């Protein structure tokens, strides 16, 4: 299982970001969001052949969809694609989980009895 098995979807932002896309483009975009969410660094490789394979598309079909779908992504300093909102949510969820883990390590211990 992924360390972060749940991806929060900000519905209003998602609709605003993808309203101009076709259904096929939206499907590719959401799948790429999920693949990035599960990957180390919350990013995608700058590798068209690999992205096409992940999406189950031919290289030709991916080439046609890529300009619209990848317009929402940016390249980082390592040359990978990142999505600002996704990265922010990933950091938020990671921090929340770490906070709960720390609290869990303290839980379950008996409280001192005050007489």
C-alpha positions, 0 to 999 in steps of 0.5 A, spaced: 500 500 500 502 507 498 504 511 504 499 516 502 493 511 500 488 517 500 488 523 495 484 529 497 481 532 491 479 539 491 473 539 487 472 546 485 479 547 483 479 541 479 473 543 475 476 550 474 483 547 472 480 542 467 473 545 465 476 546 458 479 539 457 475 533 453 473 527 457 479 524 455 484 529 457 481 529 464 482 522 465 489 522 463 490 528 468 487 525 474 491 518 472 497 522 472 495 526 479 494 519 482 501 516 479 505 522 481 501 522 488 504 515 489 511 516 486 517 519 491 517 526 490 510 527 488 512 528 481 512 525 474 518 523 469 519 527 463 519 521 459 513 521 454 514 513 452 513 512 460 507 517 461 504 514 455 505 507 457 502 509 464 496 512 461 495 506 456 496 510 450 500 510 444 505 515 443 502 518 437 495 519 442 499 522 448 503 527 443 496 529 441 493 530 448 500 532 452 499 540 450 493 540 454 494 535 460 501 538 461 499 545 461 497 544 468 504 541 470 511 545 471 518 542 470 522 542 477 530 543 478 531 535 477 527 535 470 521 532 473 514 534 472 510 537 478 503 540 480 503 545 485 497 544 488 498 536 488 505 538 491 502 542 497 496 537 498 502 531 499 506 536 504 499 537 508 497 530 508 504 527 510 505 533 515 498 530 518 500 523 518 506 525 522 503 529 527 498 523 528 504 518 528 507 522 534 501 522 538 500 515 537 507 513 540 504 517 546 497 514 546 495 508 550 499 509 556 496 509 563 495 516 566 497 517 573 492 517 578 491 523 582 489 521 589 
